[in-house]
Amino acid sequence: MKTNTQLDTTTDKLKCRGKMTVTVRSVRTL
């Protein structure tokens, strides 16, 4: 169970990072 939660948190962090990078890219293009 712990491993599953850890994977979930890591995926969430990666998703957040991806969103941040996308926003930064769009802002740079603008």
LINCORGI-V184888 format. One record per backbone hydrogen bond with DSSP energy under -0.5 kcal/mol. NH is the residue of the N-H (numbers start at 1). CO is the residue of the C=O. Records with the same first field share a line. If there is no record, write none. Layout:
NH->CO, CO
//
This chain:
5->1
6->2
7->3
8->4
9->5
10->6
11->7
12->8
13->9
14->10
15->11
16->12
17->13
18->14
19->15
20->16
21->17
22->18
23->19
24->20
25->21
26->22
27->23
28->24
29->25
30->26
//
